[in-house]
Structures are given as C-alpha cells and as structure tokens.
Amino acid sequence: MKRFECAEDGTLSAEMLSAYENDGFLVLDHFFSDTDCDKLRERAFQLIEETDITALSSVFSTTAHSHTKDDYFQTSGDKIRFFLESEALTDEGELQFPATESVNKIGHALHDLDPVFNQFSRTEKLNKVAQQIGYADPKLLQSMYIFKSPRIGGEVNCHQDSTFIYTDPLSCTGFWVALEDATVENGCMYALPGEHKGPLKERFHRHDDGELKFTPIDDPEWKTEPVALEAPKGSLVLLHGKLPHLSGANRSDKSRHAYTLHVIDGDCHYPEDNWLVRSADMPLRGFDATSEASV
C-alpha cells in the first residue's frame, strides 16, 4: 500500500491523484496535527460526560443491523446521537464498562451542531482536497466519531459507502481521520483496491412501508483480496463511495478513535428515500471555514 504526505495547503500531486483513481483510496499521513486530533478526542469525551449514557439502549452493529429499526437511529441525520457497543451491555441491559469505552460511535450531524467538530471539519485544506478529486459543490452530509474501544470495539462488515449515501449520479466520498494510530492489532480499516471501478452492489434505503432495508443491485461477491490501511495518528484516508472496505473487531488493549465525514456533491440529486434525512431548517453546507455551527 502506498502512503503519501500532501503539501501543507492540501495540494495533491499527480501521483496521489493517480493512486486514488486506481485504488479507490488515498492515505495522507500527517494531514492533521496531534493537537487537532487531541482536541476532537477531548470534545467527544466531554459530550459523553454530558450525556446519561446509562439511559441509552440503541446498539450499533453492522452484523446484526438491529439499529436500523430504531427510531433513535432513523432520526439521527440532523442530531447528535450516541450508539453503544453490543458487548458493552450485560444480559440485563446494564453497562459493564466505563461510559467512554461503551460507546460505539456518535453521529450524525456533529459537524453542524458542535462548534469544535465544525471547526475541525471545515477548513480550506479539506476543501482543496475535495475540489481536486472532482467535487463541483462539496456538501458535508454526515459525520461520525468512532471509538473502536479496547477489547469490545465491534467489527464493520465489508460495504460501500454509496450503499448508504446514494446520489444520482453517485458522488459520496469518505474523509476518514485517524485520531489515534490505526493498526492491524487495534482494528484498522481494510480495503479492496480497484473494486470501486465496478458496480454498486446494493442500496440501503427507506421502502414504501417506511422500513429501512437493503435492496440488491448486483452480484454481492468481491474478486479482490483486502489490504490493510494502517494509518498513523493525524492521517486522512479518502475512500471512494464505491470502494468496498471493512474493519475487524478490536480485541487489543488500545483504542482506535477515528472521525469520518461523508461528502456528496450538491450538483447531484439526493433521493428522498435515503435513510439519512435532515430537517429543512438545516441545509447542507460545504467546507467554508467561516460558516458557524448551528448551535
């Protein structure tokens, strides 16, 4: 796997752009400073401390998909919501780990509703990257703080982001940030290089009965072996919307915190049956660093 380090202003070289086009991913080391990463981690912990996690029952799991029928999840597109790890709860539904180790993720509008996440997410450097990979009008649709806690951090099944964030034409890109070192031992991502050139395999969307379900589109089999995307703290990993990627469970004693932005092009159509919906009073915004969070 090739690794790169872009210019301070976010300029990508021809080699970087070629690697992204060929592989469907691009790992950019030292994109964010350790200080920036630590500020985001501290804010995530603060948000948990300000929330009664013991009152939550929504578990996020890409293997069981129980959260998909949960109204708390379905209405989280324009809110800040907390989702637990399945192994964080006892059989009686009680937390058996500290609150900061029991949360699977926080989502899905951190970038719009929290000033610290807004500042981290909206920079001219990120905007320049988006423009160089082809965005005419980049819009920040979704954000997630992912904890991947020690010993109980859940696996994430192989998937394509455009399955969940669908536009016509397809335009989703994941901007994934390693807030701590992501290694094979603590559950780093894996990707299937080049598979983004194939079709979208399925869509996850709202059906006529109101339920969120998967609709098959193409043969679900993959032909490429996954490669580990180990990423040191501060790295930015770009993930093409059709790139299959996954991560294993974290059974190590080290966490693997990460922050993800999913970006779409404002010039593309965002169907009403997408699972992620936002209220009319929270329009999508781009990377403009001068915009204020809607607090």
Contacts in CASP RR format, 6 or more apart in sequence:
PFRMAT RR
TARGET T0000
AUTHOR 0000-0000-0000
METHOD contacts of the structure
MODEL  1
MKRFECAEDGTLSAEMLSAYENDGFLVLDHFFSDTDCDKLRERAFQLIEE
TDITALSSVFSTTAHSHTKDDYFQTSGDKIRFFLESEALTDEGELQFPAT
ESVNKIGHALHDLDPVFNQFSRTEKLNKVAQQIGYADPKLLQSMYIFKSP
RIGGEVNCHQDSTFIYTDPLSCTGFWVALEDATVENGCMYALPGEHKGPL
KERFHRHDDGELKFTPIDDPEWKTEPVALEAPKGSLVLLHGKLPHLSGAN
RSDKSRHAYTLHVIDGDCHYPEDNWLVRSADMPLRGFDATSEASV
1 27 0 8 1.000
1 227 0 8 1.000
1 228 0 8 1.000
1 229 0 8 1.000
1 230 0 8 1.000
2 19 0 8 1.000
2 23 0 8 1.000
2 27 0 8 1.000
3 27 0 8 1.000
3 29 0 8 1.000
4 13 0 8 1.000
4 15 0 8 1.000
4 16 0 8 1.000
4 19 0 8 1.000
4 26 0 8 1.000
4 27 0 8 1.000
4 28 0 8 1.000
4 29 0 8 1.000
5 28 0 8 1.000
5 29 0 8 1.000
5 30 0 8 1.000
6 12 0 8 1.000
6 13 0 8 1.000
6 16 0 8 1.000
6 28 0 8 1.000
6 31 0 8 1.000
6 129 0 8 1.000
8 125 0 8 1.000
9 124 0 8 1.000
9 125 0 8 1.000
9 128 0 8 1.000
10 31 0 8 1.000
10 125 0 8 1.000
10 128 0 8 1.000
10 129 0 8 1.000
11 128 0 8 1.000
11 132 0 8 1.000
12 20 0 8 1.000
12 26 0 8 1.000
12 129 0 8 1.000
12 132 0 8 1.000
12 133 0 8 1.000
16 26 0 8 1.000
16 28 0 8 1.000
17 132 0 8 1.000
17 133 0 8 1.000
19 26 0 8 1.000
20 26 0 8 1.000
20 133 0 8 1.000
20 238 0 8 1.000
20 240 0 8 1.000
22 193 0 8 1.000
22 194 0 8 1.000
23 191 0 8 1.000
23 193 0 8 1.000
23 194 0 8 1.000
24 191 0 8 1.000
24 193 0 8 1.000
24 194 0 8 1.000
24 196 0 8 1.000
24 238 0 8 1.000
24 239 0 8 1.000
24 240 0 8 1.000
24 243 0 8 1.000
25 191 0 8 1.000
25 193 0 8 1.000
25 229 0 8 1.000
25 237 0 8 1.000
25 238 0 8 1.000
25 239 0 8 1.000
25 240 0 8 1.000
25 243 0 8 1.000
25 245 0 8 1.000
26 237 0 8 1.000
26 238 0 8 1.000
27 229 0 8 1.000
27 231 0 8 1.000
27 235 0 8 1.000
27 236 0 8 1.000
27 237 0 8 1.000
28 235 0 8 1.000
28 236 0 8 1.000
28 237 0 8 1.000
28 238 0 8 1.000
29 231 0 8 1.000
29 232 0 8 1.000
29 234 0 8 1.000
29 235 0 8 1.000
30 232 0 8 1.000
30 234 0 8 1.000
30 235 0 8 1.000
31 125 0 8 1.000
31 177 0 8 1.000
31 234 0 8 1.000
31 235 0 8 1.000
31 236 0 8 1.000
32 120 0 8 1.000
32 177 0 8 1.000
32 234 0 8 1.000
32 235 0 8 1.000
32 236 0 8 1.000
33 234 0 8 1.000
34 233 0 8 1.000
34 234 0 8 1.000
36 120 0 8 1.000
36 234 0 8 1.000
37 177 0 8 1.000
37 178 0 8 1.000
37 179 0 8 1.000
37 180 0 8 1.000
37 233 0 8 1.000
37 234 0 8 1.000
39 116 0 8 1.000
39 120 0 8 1.000
40 116 0 8 1.000
40 117 0 8 1.000
40 120 0 8 1.000
40 145 0 8 1.000
40 179 0 8 1.000
40 259 0 8 1.000
41 179 0 8 1.000
41 180 0 8 1.000
41 257 0 8 1.000
43 114 0 8 1.000
43 116 0 8 1.000
43 117 0 8 1.000
44 106 0 8 1.000
44 145 0 8 1.000
44 147 0 8 1.000
44 257 0 8 1.000
45 100 0 8 1.000
47 80 0 8 1.000
47 82 0 8 1.000
47 106 0 8 1.000
47 114 0 8 1.000
48 82 0 8 1.000
48 99 0 8 1.000
48 100 0 8 1.000
48 103 0 8 1.000
48 106 0 8 1.000
49 99 0 8 1.000
49 100 0 8 1.000
51 82 0 8 1.000
53 82 0 8 1.000
53 84 0 8 1.000
53 95 0 8 1.000
53 99 0 8 1.000
53 102 0 8 1.000
53 103 0 8 1.000
54 94 0 8 1.000
54 95 0 8 1.000
54 99 0 8 1.000
56 82 0 8 1.000
56 83 0 8 1.000
56 84 0 8 1.000
57 84 0 8 1.000
57 93 0 8 1.000
58 67 0 8 1.000
58 70 0 8 1.000
58 72 0 8 1.000
58 73 0 8 1.000
58 81 0 8 1.000
58 82 0 8 1.000
58 83 0 8 1.000
58 84 0 8 1.000
59 66 0 8 1.000
59 67 0 8 1.000
59 83 0 8 1.000
59 84 0 8 1.000
59 85 0 8 1.000
59 86 0 8 1.000
59 89 0 8 1.000
59 104 0 8 1.000
60 67 0 8 1.000
60 73 0 8 1.000
60 83 0 8 1.000
60 84 0 8 1.000
60 85 0 8 1.000
60 104 0 8 1.000
60 105 0 8 1.000
61 67 0 8 1.000
61 86 0 8 1.000
61 104 0 8 1.000
61 154 0 8 1.000
62 155 0 8 1.000
62 156 0 8 1.000
62 157 0 8 1.000
62 159 0 8 1.000
63 155 0 8 1.000
63 157 0 8 1.000
64 86 0 8 1.000
67 73 0 8 1.000
67 83 0 8 1.000
68 74 0 8 1.000
68 204 0 8 1.000
68 211 0 8 1.000
68 212 0 8 1.000
68 213 0 8 1.000
68 275 0 8 1.000
69 211 0 8 1.000
69 212 0 8 1.000
72 81 0 8 1.000
73 81 0 8 1.000
73 83 0 8 1.000
74 212 0 8 1.000
74 275 0 8 1.000
75 277 0 8 1.000
76 107 0 8 1.000
76 108 0 8 1.000
76 109 0 8 1.000
77 107 0 8 1.000
77 108 0 8 1.000
77 109 0 8 1.000
77 142 0 8 1.000
77 276 0 8 1.000
77 277 0 8 1.000
77 278 0 8 1.000
78 108 0 8 1.000
78 109 0 8 1.000
78 112 0 8 1.000
78 113 0 8 1.000
78 277 0 8 1.000
78 278 0 8 1.000
78 279 0 8 1.000
78 282 0 8 1.000
79 107 0 8 1.000
79 108 0 8 1.000
79 109 0 8 1.000
79 113 0 8 1.000
80 106 0 8 1.000
80 107 0 8 1.000
80 109 0 8 1.000
80 110 0 8 1.000
80 113 0 8 1.000
80 114 0 8 1.000
81 106 0 8 1.000
81 107 0 8 1.000
81 108 0 8 1.000
82 103 0 8 1.000
82 106 0 8 1.000
82 107 0 8 1.000
83 103 0 8 1.000
83 104 0 8 1.000
83 105 0 8 1.000
83 106 0 8 1.000
83 107 0 8 1.000
84 95 0 8 1.000
84 102 0 8 1.000
84 103 0 8 1.000
84 104 0 8 1.000
85 102 0 8 1.000
85 103 0 8 1.000
85 104 0 8 1.000
85 147 0 8 1.000
85 149 0 8 1.000
85 152 0 8 1.000
85 153 0 8 1.000
85 154 0 8 1.000
86 154 0 8 1.000
87 152 0 8 1.000
87 153 0 8 1.000
87 154 0 8 1.000
88 95 0 8 1.000
88 96 0 8 1.000
88 97 0 8 1.000
88 101 0 8 1.000
88 102 0 8 1.000
88 103 0 8 1.000
88 104 0 8 1.000
88 149 0 8 1.000
88 152 0 8 1.000
89 95 0 8 1.000
89 96 0 8 1.000
89 102 0 8 1.000
90 96 0 8 1.000
95 102 0 8 1.000
97 149 0 8 1.000
97 152 0 8 1.000
100 147 0 8 1.000
101 147 0 8 1.000
101 149 0 8 1.000
101 150 0 8 1.000
101 152 0 8 1.000
101 255 0 8 1.000
102 149 0 8 1.000
103 147 0 8 1.000
103 149 0 8 1.000
104 146 0 8 1.000
104 147 0 8 1.000
104 153 0 8 1.000
104 154 0 8 1.000
105 144 0 8 1.000
105 145 0 8 1.000
105 146 0 8 1.000
105 147 0 8 1.000
106 144 0 8 1.000
106 145 0 8 1.000
107 142 0 8 1.000
107 143 0 8 1.000
107 144 0 8 1.000
107 145 0 8 1.000
108 142 0 8 1.000
108 143 0 8 1.000
108 144 0 8 1.000
108 276 0 8 1.000
109 142 0 8 1.000
109 143 0 8 1.000
109 278 0 8 1.000
109 282 0 8 1.000
110 117 0 8 1.000
110 121 0 8 1.000
110 143 0 8 1.000
110 144 0 8 1.000
110 145 0 8 1.000
111 117 0 8 1.000
111 118 0 8 1.000
111 121 0 8 1.000
111 122 0 8 1.000
111 140 0 8 1.000
111 143 0 8 1.000
111 261 0 8 1.000
111 293 0 8 1.000
112 118 0 8 1.000
112 140 0 8 1.000
112 143 0 8 1.000
112 282 0 8 1.000
112 285 0 8 1.000
112 293 0 8 1.000
112 294 0 8 1.000
113 293 0 8 1.000
113 294 0 8 1.000
113 295 0 8 1.000
114 293 0 8 1.000
114 295 0 8 1.000
115 292 0 8 1.000
115 293 0 8 1.000
115 295 0 8 1.000
117 143 0 8 1.000
117 145 0 8 1.000
117 259 0 8 1.000
117 293 0 8 1.000
118 291 0 8 1.000
118 292 0 8 1.000
118 293 0 8 1.000
119 289 0 8 1.000
120 259 0 8 1.000
121 140 0 8 1.000
121 143 0 8 1.000
121 261 0 8 1.000
121 287 0 8 1.000
122 140 0 8 1.000
122 285 0 8 1.000
122 286 0 8 1.000
122 287 0 8 1.000
122 288 0 8 1.000
122 289 0 8 1.000
122 291 0 8 1.000
123 287 0 8 1.000
123 289 0 8 1.000
124 287 0 8 1.000
124 289 0 8 1.000
126 175 0 8 1.000
126 261 0 8 1.000
126 287 0 8 1.000
127 138 0 8 1.000
127 286 0 8 1.000
127 287 0 8 1.000
127 288 0 8 1.000
127 289 0 8 1.000
129 175 0 8 1.000
129 236 0 8 1.000
129 238 0 8 1.000
130 138 0 8 1.000
130 173 0 8 1.000
130 263 0 8 1.000
130 287 0 8 1.000
131 138 0 8 1.000
133 173 0 8 1.000
133 238 0 8 1.000
135 171 0 8 1.000
135 173 0 8 1.000
135 263 0 8 1.000
135 265 0 8 1.000
136 265 0 8 1.000
136 266 0 8 1.000
136 267 0 8 1.000
137 265 0 8 1.000
137 266 0 8 1.000
137 267 0 8 1.000
137 286 0 8 1.000
138 263 0 8 1.000
138 264 0 8 1.000
138 265 0 8 1.000
138 266 0 8 1.000
138 286 0 8 1.000
138 287 0 8 1.000
139 263 0 8 1.000
139 264 0 8 1.000
139 265 0 8 1.000
139 266 0 8 1.000
139 284 0 8 1.000
139 285 0 8 1.000
139 286 0 8 1.000
140 261 0 8 1.000
140 262 0 8 1.000
140 263 0 8 1.000
140 284 0 8 1.000
140 285 0 8 1.000
140 286 0 8 1.000
140 287 0 8 1.000
141 165 0 8 1.000
141 172 0 8 1.000
141 262 0 8 1.000
141 263 0 8 1.000
141 264 0 8 1.000
141 270 0 8 1.000
141 276 0 8 1.000
141 284 0 8 1.000
142 165 0 8 1.000
142 260 0 8 1.000
142 261 0 8 1.000
142 262 0 8 1.000
142 276 0 8 1.000
143 259 0 8 1.000
143 260 0 8 1.000
143 261 0 8 1.000
143 262 0 8 1.000
144 259 0 8 1.000
144 260 0 8 1.000
145 257 0 8 1.000
145 258 0 8 1.000
145 259 0 8 1.000
146 257 0 8 1.000
146 258 0 8 1.000
146 259 0 8 1.000
146 260 0 8 1.000
147 153 0 8 1.000
147 255 0 8 1.000
147 257 0 8 1.000
148 154 0 8 1.000
148 186 0 8 1.000
148 187 0 8 1.000
148 247 0 8 1.000
148 250 0 8 1.000
148 255 0 8 1.000
148 256 0 8 1.000
148 257 0 8 1.000
148 258 0 8 1.000
149 250 0 8 1.000
149 255 0 8 1.000
150 186 0 8 1.000
150 250 0 8 1.000
150 252 0 8 1.000
150 253 0 8 1.000
150 254 0 8 1.000
150 255 0 8 1.000
151 250 0 8 1.000
151 251 0 8 1.000
151 252 0 8 1.000
151 253 0 8 1.000
152 250 0 8 1.000
153 187 0 8 1.000
153 249 0 8 1.000
153 250 0 8 1.000
154 248 0 8 1.000
154 249 0 8 1.000
154 250 0 8 1.000
155 246 0 8 1.000
155 247 0 8 1.000
155 248 0 8 1.000
155 249 0 8 1.000
156 246 0 8 1.000
156 247 0 8 1.000
156 248 0 8 1.000
157 246 0 8 1.000
158 192 0 8 1.000
158 222 0 8 1.000
158 226 0 8 1.000
158 244 0 8 1.000
158 245 0 8 1.000
158 246 0 8 1.000
159 244 0 8 1.000
159 245 0 8 1.000
159 246 0 8 1.000
160 196 0 8 1.000
160 200 0 8 1.000
160 201 0 8 1.000
160 241 0 8 1.000
160 242 0 8 1.000
160 243 0 8 1.000
160 244 0 8 1.000
161 172 0 8 1.000
161 173 0 8 1.000
161 174 0 8 1.000
161 239 0 8 1.000
161 241 0 8 1.000
161 243 0 8 1.000
161 262 0 8 1.000
162 170 0 8 1.000
162 172 0 8 1.000
162 200 0 8 1.000
162 241 0 8 1.000
162 242 0 8 1.000
163 200 0 8 1.000
163 201 0 8 1.000
163 202 0 8 1.000
163 203 0 8 1.000
163 204 0 8 1.000
163 214 0 8 1.000
164 204 0 8 1.000
164 275 0 8 1.000
164 276 0 8 1.000
165 172 0 8 1.000
165 241 0 8 1.000
165 262 0 8 1.000
165 264 0 8 1.000
165 274 0 8 1.000
165 276 0 8 1.000
166 172 0 8 1.000
166 200 0 8 1.000
166 203 0 8 1.000
166 205 0 8 1.000
166 270 0 8 1.000
166 271 0 8 1.000
166 274 0 8 1.000
167 264 0 8 1.000
167 265 0 8 1.000
167 268 0 8 1.000
167 269 0 8 1.000
167 270 0 8 1.000
167 271 0 8 1.000
168 268 0 8 1.000
168 269 0 8 1.000
168 271 0 8 1.000
169 268 0 8 1.000
170 200 0 8 1.000
170 241 0 8 1.000
170 242 0 8 1.000
170 268 0 8 1.000
171 264 0 8 1.000
171 265 0 8 1.000
171 266 0 8 1.000
171 267 0 8 1.000
171 268 0 8 1.000
172 241 0 8 1.000
172 262 0 8 1.000
172 263 0 8 1.000
172 264 0 8 1.000
173 238 0 8 1.000
173 239 0 8 1.000
173 240 0 8 1.000
173 241 0 8 1.000
173 262 0 8 1.000
173 263 0 8 1.000
174 238 0 8 1.000
174 239 0 8 1.000
174 241 0 8 1.000
174 260 0 8 1.000
174 261 0 8 1.000
174 262 0 8 1.000
174 263 0 8 1.000
175 236 0 8 1.000
175 237 0 8 1.000
175 238 0 8 1.000
175 239 0 8 1.000
175 260 0 8 1.000
175 261 0 8 1.000
175 262 0 8 1.000
175 263 0 8 1.000
176 189 0 8 1.000
176 236 0 8 1.000
176 237 0 8 1.000
176 238 0 8 1.000
176 239 0 8 1.000
176 258 0 8 1.000
176 259 0 8 1.000
176 260 0 8 1.000
177 234 0 8 1.000
177 235 0 8 1.000
177 236 0 8 1.000
177 237 0 8 1.000
177 258 0 8 1.000
177 259 0 8 1.000
177 260 0 8 1.000
178 231 0 8 1.000
178 232 0 8 1.000
178 233 0 8 1.000
178 234 0 8 1.000
178 235 0 8 1.000
178 237 0 8 1.000
178 256 0 8 1.000
178 258 0 8 1.000
179 233 0 8 1.000
179 234 0 8 1.000
179 257 0 8 1.000
179 258 0 8 1.000
179 259 0 8 1.000
180 233 0 8 1.000
180 254 0 8 1.000
180 255 0 8 1.000
180 256 0 8 1.000
180 257 0 8 1.000
180 258 0 8 1.000
181 231 0 8 1.000
181 232 0 8 1.000
181 233 0 8 1.000
181 254 0 8 1.000
181 256 0 8 1.000
182 188 0 8 1.000
182 189 0 8 1.000
182 229 0 8 1.000
182 230 0 8 1.000
182 231 0 8 1.000
182 232 0 8 1.000
182 235 0 8 1.000
182 256 0 8 1.000
182 258 0 8 1.000
183 230 0 8 1.000
183 256 0 8 1.000
184 228 0 8 1.000
184 230 0 8 1.000
185 252 0 8 1.000
185 254 0 8 1.000
186 250 0 8 1.000
186 252 0 8 1.000
186 254 0 8 1.000
186 255 0 8 1.000
186 256 0 8 1.000
187 247 0 8 1.000
187 248 0 8 1.000
187 249 0 8 1.000
187 250 0 8 1.000
187 252 0 8 1.000
187 256 0 8 1.000
188 228 0 8 1.000
188 229 0 8 1.000
188 230 0 8 1.000
188 231 0 8 1.000
188 247 0 8 1.000
188 256 0 8 1.000
189 228 0 8 1.000
189 229 0 8 1.000
189 231 0 8 1.000
189 237 0 8 1.000
189 245 0 8 1.000
189 246 0 8 1.000
189 247 0 8 1.000
190 226 0 8 1.000
190 227 0 8 1.000
190 228 0 8 1.000
190 229 0 8 1.000
190 245 0 8 1.000
190 246 0 8 1.000
190 247 0 8 1.000
190 248 0 8 1.000
191 226 0 8 1.000
191 227 0 8 1.000
191 229 0 8 1.000
191 239 0 8 1.000
191 243 0 8 1.000
191 244 0 8 1.000
191 245 0 8 1.000
191 246 0 8 1.000
192 222 0 8 1.000
192 224 0 8 1.000
192 225 0 8 1.000
192 226 0 8 1.000
192 227 0 8 1.000
192 243 0 8 1.000
192 244 0 8 1.000
192 245 0 8 1.000
193 224 0 8 1.000
193 227 0 8 1.000
194 224 0 8 1.000
194 243 0 8 1.000
195 222 0 8 1.000
195 223 0 8 1.000
195 224 0 8 1.000
195 242 0 8 1.000
195 243 0 8 1.000
195 244 0 8 1.000
196 240 0 8 1.000
196 241 0 8 1.000
196 242 0 8 1.000
196 243 0 8 1.000
196 244 0 8 1.000
197 242 0 8 1.000
198 242 0 8 1.000
199 217 0 8 1.000
199 218 0 8 1.000
199 242 0 8 1.000
200 217 0 8 1.000
200 218 0 8 1.000
200 242 0 8 1.000
201 216 0 8 1.000
201 217 0 8 1.000
201 218 0 8 1.000
201 219 0 8 1.000
201 220 0 8 1.000
201 244 0 8 1.000
202 214 0 8 1.000
202 215 0 8 1.000
202 216 0 8 1.000
202 217 0 8 1.000
202 218 0 8 1.000
202 220 0 8 1.000
203 214 0 8 1.000
203 215 0 8 1.000
203 217 0 8 1.000
204 212 0 8 1.000
204 213 0 8 1.000
204 214 0 8 1.000
204 215 0 8 1.000
204 275 0 8 1.000
205 212 0 8 1.000
205 213 0 8 1.000
205 215 0 8 1.000
205 271 0 8 1.000
205 273 0 8 1.000
205 274 0 8 1.000
205 275 0 8 1.000
206 212 0 8 1.000
206 273 0 8 1.000
206 274 0 8 1.000
206 275 0 8 1.000
207 213 0 8 1.000
207 215 0 8 1.000
207 273 0 8 1.000
212 275 0 8 1.000
222 244 0 8 1.000
224 244 0 8 1.000
226 244 0 8 1.000
226 245 0 8 1.000
226 246 0 8 1.000
229 237 0 8 1.000
229 245 0 8 1.000
231 237 0 8 1.000
239 245 0 8 1.000
250 256 0 8 1.000
264 270 0 8 1.000
264 284 0 8 1.000
266 284 0 8 1.000
278 284 0 8 1.000
282 294 0 8 1.000
285 291 0 8 1.000
END
